[in-house]
């Protein structure tokens, strides 16, 4: 099966709503949003679904900012444009085309990169202003798209119009084996770890960042279990990605996480976990990939440094405590056998080989222990759950008003399923669906006797109210 994908870069001057649109497309609130220009300075990657196609969406800083780091921000935007299959040029519909917008559009036109013009913030814009903006379609970027990223107006039409640009194939693994991606920043020992896992010098290893330029697929067998190792290029902090080949290798590394069922996120024990590693964790979770944090080069640390690292990892991974941490020295090949055992455990957990009655028993115990909250003065009723798919294990919860459950209760249910099913290292996707009332279309007609009784009650209440007014 061949999936279609692509990379979409959001560009524009400061404060036109790029980060808000990024959050809207990716279905989250990862990008910092505030009514102040210049908050986004580095590039940020997110994963979005457009029908049956996948996209890596890149949020960028505002072009031609007046801050002290404007040159660095502009350089980051240019890198995003270079690695993108499609550029979305955003303008503020309430302000129209400004001089800065004209400069940006001119540069995009010269680059001859596939570009669509998006007029954001149409909420509150008068109809006459929108009609004037229709002239944007004559600027050479096709029909302009009008959206409100804040309220979601026009976003579905935007999604549909972008599918045609997502044509880059992501080949699924054709080999017979568990696909395992080795990911991480450059020079943390990924290729050395692959050699240790294979017990063979299959990959070239140099003490220089960026040796691996593409994702390398290596099928092999160990202990009667088939595997496919995917050695990826280093995902460097985006501010330091300045080589043309490396820019595209980052995208391939992110694609490898989509193809894999288990990923080994390798970090350098002497450096600890950094922000870029946490971004990789978030992307792997969105892709539904099982994850093991491999702390490499532990042989270079003393006991005090190891304790400091342990405390740091516990604090920074509090949002994903289900990720197992494995210490190893790829160079000395220590901890390799136990790493295989964890990979097999996580892969089996992703299959979620559990009967539906068992899932409903877990759900019933969770609801009895902690009753769902009320929403709009009505009690949320959770009825039953069933399995949707594997890798990641996905469940569908049915009930009344379940789509209105707060995030805290959804997290509670996820933790209950994770604990009961002993799922470690694998994200759990839980969807919610309101159960339709099969008798909702029927009108409850009163009998003649019930109608007379109703009229008597109304008359009594009116008489009682009249008597009270007279006394007052």
N, C-alpha and C positions, 0 to 999 in steps of 0.2 A: 504494500500500500504506500502510495506517495502523497504526503501532505504538502500543501502549498503554503508558502509563508513569504514574508518580506519585512523590511525595516522602514519605519515611517518616522521622519524627523519633524518636530514642531518648532518652527522658527518665527521670529517677529521681533518688533521692538519691545521694550519693557512694558509690563502691565497690560498686555492685550488678552490675557487669560490662557496662556499656554499650559501652565501647571494645572489649572482647573480642568481644561480639556483632557490633559494627560490622565488625571484621576478619573474623569468620566469614562474615557475609553478603556482604561485598565481595570475599572470596577473597584477602585480603592481610594484611599486618601494618603498615599505615600508621599506625594510631592507637597512641599510646604506652600500654602496659599495664603496670601494676605493682600490687602489693597495698598500695596506699596511696591514700587518697581525695584527690580534688582535682587529679589530674594533668591532666585535660581542662578547659580554661578557655574556649577559643573553640569555635565550631562548625567541624566538619570534614565535608566532602562526600565521598562515595564512590559508585561506580556498581555496581549489583548486578543480576543477572538472575534473574527469577522465572518459570520456564517460558519462554514466548515474550514476556514483558513485561519492561520495564526499570524500574528504580527508582533515584532519587537518595536515598541513605541519609545522614542527618545525625546525626553523633555530637555530643553536647552535654556540658557540664559538669554536675556534681552540684548539684541544687537544695538550697537552704538549707544551704550549706556554712558553716563557722565561720571561714573565712579572711578576710583583709582585703579581698579583691575579690569577696566573695559577691554584692554587689548587681550588679556587672557581669556575673557568671556567670549570675545569675538573669535578667537582661535578655536575655542571649544565648539562653537556653533559651526564653523567651517568644517571641522572634523565630522560632526554629526551629519552635515549635508553630504560629505564625501562618501560615508558608509551607507547612506539611505537609498532605498529603492524608490521612495516617494517623499517629497517635501510638502508639508502643509504650511503655507504662509498665512499667518493670522494677522488680522487688523481689527481695530476696535470700531464696530459699526456705529457707535454713538458719536465718534469723532470723525469718521470718514477717513479718506486717504490723507496721510500727513506727509511732510517732506521726507521723514525717516523711512516711512513705508515705501515711498517711491524709489529711494536708493536701494532698499532691500530687494524690491521686486525687479529692479534693473539688473542687480547682480545675479539674481536667480535666473533671469532670462538669458544672460550671457553664459551661464554654466550649462544651459540646455539640459537641466535635470528635470525629470517628470515632477510637476508642481501643480498643486491645486490651491486656489485662493479661498480662504475661509474668513467670513465676516462674523466675528463673535460679539457677544453682548447685545443681541437683538431685542432682548426683553426691555421694555420701556422706550424703545425707539419708535418714533412716529412713522406712520405709513408713508408719508411723503419722503422721509429720509431713506427708507428702504427702497422706494422706487428709484431714488437718485443713485443708490448703490448698485442698481441693476446694470449700470454702465461698466461695472467691474468685469463683466463677462467679456468685454472687448479688449482686455489687457494682454491677451495671449496665453492665458492659463485655463482656458475652457470656462464653463459656467461656474460662477462663484457659488459657494455654499454658505448658507446663512444658518447660524446656530446660536444657542444660548447654552454654553457649557455649564453654567450654574444651575439652570433649571431643566436642562436636557432637551430643550426644543431643537428640532432639526438634527439631533445626533444620530437617530436611526437612519435617516436619509444619507447622512455623511458616511456611516458605516457601509451601507449598501454601495455607495459610489466608489469606495476604496478597494473593494474586493478584486476588481480587475487588475490592480497593480501588484497584488500579492501572488506572484507567479513562480517564485523561486522554490524548487522542490526540496522537501526534507524527506530523504529516503528513510523508511523504517528499517529496522535491523532484519536482514534476510537470513542471517546465520542462526543456527539452532543453539541457543544458549541464553543465559541471563545477561542482558546488556548492563554493563557497569561503566559509568563515566568517571574519569579522574579529572577533577577540576580544581581551580585555585589560581592564585596570583603567580606571576613568573618567579622562577628560581626558588620555589619552596620545596622542590624535590619530587615533582609529579612523575617525570619520566624515570627517575631512580626508583620510585615506588612501583611503577609498572614493571621494571626489570626484576624487582624483588618478588612481585606477585607471580611473574612468569618463570622465575628462577632461571632467567636466560637474558643475555644482553641483546634483546630484540630491538631496543630503542637507543638512539644515539643520545648521549648525555654529556653536556658541557656545563662548566661553571659560568654560564652567561645567560641572562634573561632572554626569553624569546626564541629559544632554539627550535621548539616545536611550532610550526607555522600553520598546520592544519590538523583536523581531527583524524587520528589514526585508529582504525578498527582492527583488533587483534583477537580472533577466535582461538580458544584453547580449551583444554579439559583438565580438571583436577578433582581427585577423589570421586570419580564417576559423575561429576557435575560439569556441564558445559557452560562456558562463559564467553562473553565478548567484551573485552576491555576497550574502552574508548579513551585514548590519550589525547587530551585537548591542549590547545595553545593557552598560554597564561592569560588570565583575565586581569589585566593591570588596572590600577586606578585610572579612571577615564581621563583625568587631567594629564596623564603621562603617556597616553596612547597617541603617538605622533608618527608612526611608521605606517605607510599605506597598506602593506601586507598585514601588519598586526591588527589594523582596524577591522579588516574583514575576518581575521581569525577569531576575534572576540565574538562576532556574530555566530560563527560556526561552533564555537564553544557553547554558546547559549542554546543553539540548535541541538547539540549533543545531549544536553540535559532533558530536552523534550523526547529524544529517542530512547534515552536510558530509563531503566526501571529502578536502579540504585545508583547514587552518585557518591563518590568519595571526595569530600571537600578537604583539600590538603592545606594546612597552615604551617608556618615555621614557628616552632616552639620558642625560639629566641626572640621572635617579633610579637608573638601573641596574635589575637584576633583583632582585625581592624575593620573600619567601616565598609570597605569594599567586600570583605568576607561576609558581612551581614547582608549586603545587597545580593550576593550570590545565594545565600540561604533563602532570602525572600523569593528570588526568581525560581529556585528549585521547588519551593513549596507551591508557587503558582502553577508550575509545570506538573505537579503531582508526582515528583520524583522522590523516592526514598533517599535518605541522607545519613551519612556517617561523617562526623568531624574527625579527621585524621590529623593528630598533632605530631608532626614529623620533627626529626632532629632533637629528640628528647635526650640523647646521649650527650649533648652539649650543655646541659643544665645541671645545677646542683639541687639539693633537696629544698632549699629556701626558694629558689627561682621556680621550682615546680609547684610549690604551694601558692606562690603569688599568681602563677598562671592559672591554677585551678580556681582560685577565687575570682579572677577576672572573667574566665569562661562562664562560671556559674552566674555572675552578675549580668553579663552582656547577652547571654542566651536564655534569659528568663522568659522571653516571649515564645521560646520553642524548647521547652525543657525535655521534650520527647526525643530530641536528637542525641544519639549515643556518642560519647567521646572516646576515641581510641588512640592510645599513645604508641608510637613506633619510631624506629630508626631505620629508614629505608636503606641507608648505606650499609648498616650492619645486619640488616634483614632480621630484625627482632620484632615480634608481635604480628608476623604475617599470617600464621595459621589461625590465630584468634580473629583476625580481620576477616578471613574467609567465612568463619562461623557466623559472624555478625551479618555479612552480606547475605548468606543463605537465610538467616532468621528474618531479615527485613523483607527479602523477596517473598518468602512464604506468607508474611503478614499482609503483604500487598494483595494477595489472592483472596483474602477474607473468606476462607472456606468454612462458613458458619451457616447453619440452617436458619430459616426465617423465624421459627418459634423461639429459638435461642435469642435472636436479636430482640424480639418483642418482650421476652422475659427480662432482658437487661433494661429495656426502655420502661417497662412497668415498675421495676424496682427503683429506677431513677426518679420517676414521677412521684411515686409514693414517698420517697425520701425528701424530695423537694418539689412541692406543688408549683406548677407554672403560674406566673403572675397574671393579674388582670390587665386587660388592655381596653381602654375606653369603657370602663365599668363592666366589662364582660370577662368571664373566666376563659382563659385559653384552654382548650381541650385537645390533648394529644392522644390519638387513637391507636395508630400502629406504625410500624416501620418495615421497609423491605430493602433488599440490596439492589443497587443499580449496576455497578460494574467493578472491575478490578483495577489496580494500579493507576491512581490511588484507590484504596477502598472507599466506595461511595455509597451513601445511604440516602433513602428518601423517607422523610417523616410526614405522615398524614395527620390531619386534625382540623379543628376549627380555629381560625385566626392565628395559625402557627407561623405564617409569614410575618406577623407583627411581634414575634418573640424578641426580646432585647438581646443584645450581643452577649451579655453576661450569662443568660440562661443557655444560649446556644453553646457557649464555651463549656458550661457545666455538663451538658449532654455529651459533647465531644470527649471530655475527660472521663466520663463514666463509661462510654463505649471503649475508649482506649485502655482504661484500667481492666475492665471485665474481659476484653479480648486479648489483652497483653500485646497490644500493638506498639512497637518501639521503632523509631527511625522512619516512620512512614506518615505523611499527612493524611488526615481523614477529611473527606468532603461530605458534608451533610446538607442536603437540599430539603426544602420545606414546601409542602403543597396543601392548600386549603381543601378540605373535603366538601364537595357540593351536597346540599340537602336534596335528596331525591323527591321530597314533597314540597320543596320551596315554591313551585309554580302553582300549587293548589291554594285556593282561598277557603278559609275556614268559615263556611256558611252556618249561621245560627238557625236553629229550629224556631218555629212560631212561638213556642213556649219560652225559649231563651230570649227572643226578641222582646216579649212582654215583660219578662223579668228585668231586662236591661232598661226598658223605659221606666219601670217603677223605681229603680235605683237612681236614675237621672233625676226624676221628679223629687225624690226624697232629698237628694243633695242640694237641689235648687231651693227647696223649701227651708232646709236647714241653714243655707247661706243667707237667705232673705231674713229669717228670724234673727240671725246673728247681727245683721246690719241694723235692724230695727232696735235691738238692745243697745247697740253702740251709739 
